[in-house]
Amino acid sequence: MRSAAGPGLWSGLVLVALVAMLAVFAGVLATVDPLRTGGTPLQPPSSRHLLGTDELGRDLWSNIAYGARVSLAVGLLSTLLATVAGVLAGLAAGFYRGWWEEATMRVAEVFQIIPGMLVALLLVAFFGGHLWTLVLVIALSGWPLTARIVRSEILSLREREFVLAARALGGRDAHIMWRHFVPNAFSPVLIGMPLQVGRAILLETGLSFLGVGDLGVASWGQLLQSAQEYMRVAWWLAVFPGTALTVTVLGLYLVAEGLHVQLSPALATRGPEVALTVEGGRSPAPQA
């Protein structure tokens, strides 16, 4: 029986929900075009500009609201692509073994050895900093961890009795993988997804901070980059975007930690041999 959700999980869900609502309803909550210039530069927070203006007179509240939409879109889309690619690669590597496993794991190691920011910088330098390019670049640097987790789970499942029975009954490879392997390897992947989203958001923010992001959209990284020159005269330029980024990543981390705590007791009650670990340790009990 699963334990009740802890305060960490609920706190994380509330924080993520607030940021998600800000992103979804940005057009309603922030009616000023975030890229429109011409206002009074470096105006402190006031009734007219809730969070003040930047050095170009742009409304900071609008930029943070629309920046939340960009950050969550990049984070969710890149995580979805990385998860799909990682699950497929891990499934094939753990199931078929041989040269495919060796090649997949060596490629994954190359991506994991090189820092993700460096990989993203190199790829953006070649292909440009368009928003969709950022999604693909971040996904490309994020699939190896999922692949290694799924492969580890498959290796612990492939010789189980229920898998051998499915093979003896003439089950096809695709049926065995999607009916038996994927459901049992899903828990560690699910736990890792919020962390992947947070990592993707930090990568997108870092690329925008370095000036290689999409300049045609509002971005928290661009706000933090421009705030460096005005830290002493306009504190709000760094404090509010930094707070938004911190709240988002913290919320995602709390959700991941809460999912881990939530799933571990349920799996532990089935025996120590099926204890769940985030790093793709022992797998949960087989599903018939």
SVG drawing of the C-alpha trace seen along z (x, -y; Angstrom):
<svg xmlns="http://www.w3.org/2000/svg" viewBox="-6 -57 40 79">
<polyline fill="none" stroke="black" stroke-width="0.4" points="0.0,0.0 1.4,-3.4 2.1,-5.9 0.4,-9.3 2.2,-12.0 4.6,-13.9 4.8,-17.6 7.8,-17.8 5.9,-16.4 2.9,-18.7 5.2,-21.7 6.9,-20.9 3.6,-20.4 2.3,-23.8 5.4,-25.6 5.4,-23.9 1.7,-24.6 2.1,-28.3 4.9,-28.6 2.8,-26.6 -0.2,-28.9 2.0,-31.9 3.2,-30.4 -0.2,-29.4 -2.0,-32.6 0.9,-34.9 -1.2,-36.7 -3.8,-37.5 -1.6,-38.2 0.9,-40.3 -0.9,-42.5 2.3,-44.4 4.4,-43.1 7.5,-41.8 9.8,-43.0 8.2,-46.5 10.7,-49.2 10.1,-52.9 9.1,-53.0 11.0,-54.7 14.3,-52.8 15.2,-51.3 12.0,-52.2 11.6,-50.5 8.5,-48.3 5.4,-50.4 1.6,-50.2 2.2,-50.8 5.1,-48.3 4.6,-45.6 8.3,-44.5 9.8,-47.6 11.4,-48.0 14.8,-47.1 17.4,-49.3 15.4,-49.5 12.1,-50.4 10.6,-46.9 8.2,-45.7 9.9,-43.1 6.7,-41.4 5.8,-40.7 9.3,-39.3 9.2,-37.0 5.7,-35.7 6.5,-35.1 9.9,-33.8 8.2,-31.1 6.3,-30.0 9.6,-29.7 11.4,-27.9 8.7,-25.4 8.1,-24.7 11.8,-24.1 12.1,-22.0 9.0,-19.8 9.6,-19.3 13.3,-18.5 12.6,-16.1 9.9,-14.4 12.2,-13.9 15.2,-12.8 13.0,-10.3 11.6,-8.7 15.1,-8.5 16.6,-7.2 13.9,-4.6 14.1,-3.2 18.0,-3.1 18.0,-1.5 15.4,1.0 17.3,2.1 20.6,2.1 19.4,4.2 17.2,6.6 19.5,7.3 22.9,6.9 25.9,7.6 27.2,4.9 24.1,2.7 24.5,2.4 28.3,1.8 27.8,-1.0 24.9,-2.6 26.7,-2.7 29.9,-4.1 28.0,-6.9 26.1,-7.6 29.4,-7.7 30.8,-10.3 27.8,-12.6 28.1,-12.1 31.8,-12.8 31.5,-16.1 29.7,-18.7 26.1,-19.3 26.7,-23.1 29.7,-22.6 27.8,-20.2 24.9,-22.6 27.2,-25.6 28.9,-23.7 25.7,-22.6 24.0,-26.0 27.1,-27.6 26.7,-25.3 22.9,-25.3 21.8,-28.7 19.9,-29.6 16.3,-29.2 13.9,-27.9 13.4,-24.6 17.1,-24.2 17.5,-24.6 14.9,-21.9 16.7,-19.4 20.1,-20.3 19.1,-19.9 17.3,-16.7 20.4,-15.4 22.5,-16.0 19.9,-14.5 19.0,-11.1 22.1,-9.1 21.0,-9.1 17.6,-7.7 19.1,-5.1 21.5,-3.9 18.7,-3.6 16.4,-1.7 19.2,0.6 20.0,1.4 16.4,2.2 16.1,4.4 19.3,6.4 17.7,7.2 14.5,8.3 15.5,10.2 16.1,13.5 13.1,13.4 10.6,16.2 7.8,14.2 10.0,13.1 11.2,16.6 7.6,17.8 6.5,15.2 9.3,16.3 8.4,19.9 4.8,19.1 6.1,17.5 5.9,13.9 7.4,11.5 10.3,9.2 8.1,6.1 5.3,7.7 7.8,8.7 9.4,5.2 6.3,3.1 4.2,5.5 6.7,6.6 9.8,4.4 8.5,0.9 6.0,1.0 8.6,2.4 11.2,-0.1 8.9,-3.1 9.3,-4.1 12.9,-5.3 12.3,-7.1 9.2,-8.8 11.3,-9.9 14.0,-11.3 11.8,-13.3 11.2,-16.3 15.0,-16.5 15.5,-16.4 13.0,-19.3 14.9,-21.3 18.2,-20.6 16.8,-21.6 15.5,-24.9 18.9,-25.6 20.6,-24.8 18.3,-27.1 18.8,-29.9 22.5,-29.4 22.6,-29.6 20.5,-32.7 22.7,-34.2 25.7,-33.7 23.9,-35.4 23.4,-32.3 19.8,-31.7 16.8,-32.8 16.8,-36.6 13.3,-36.8 11.6,-35.5 11.5,-36.6 14.0,-34.6 15.1,-34.6 18.7,-34.1 18.6,-37.3 17.2,-39.2 19.9,-37.9 22.6,-38.7 21.4,-42.3 21.1,-42.7 24.8,-42.4 25.6,-45.9 22.9,-47.4 23.2,-45.4 23.9,-48.5 21.2,-50.7 18.5,-48.3 18.4,-45.3 15.0,-44.1 16.5,-43.2 18.4,-40.2 16.3,-39.4 12.9,-38.7 14.2,-36.6 16.6,-34.8 13.7,-34.1 11.5,-32.7 14.3,-30.4 15.0,-29.2 11.3,-28.5 10.9,-26.6 13.9,-24.4 13.3,-23.9 9.7,-22.8 10.8,-20.3 13.5,-18.9 10.9,-18.5 8.5,-16.7 11.3,-14.3 12.3,-13.7 8.7,-13.3 8.0,-10.7 11.1,-8.8 9.9,-8.8 6.4,-7.9 7.4,-5.0 10.2,-3.5 8.1,-2.3 5.5,-0.7 8.2,1.2 10.1,2.1 7.0,3.9 7.4,6.5 10.8,7.5 14.4,6.1 15.2,7.6 12.8,5.1 13.8,1.9 13.7,-1.1 16.7,-3.3 16.8,-6.5 20.0,-5.4 18.3,-2.4 19.0,0.3 16.8,3.2 13.5,3.2 10.0,3.4 8.1,6.6 7.2,8.0 3.8,7.3 2.1,10.4"/>
</svg>
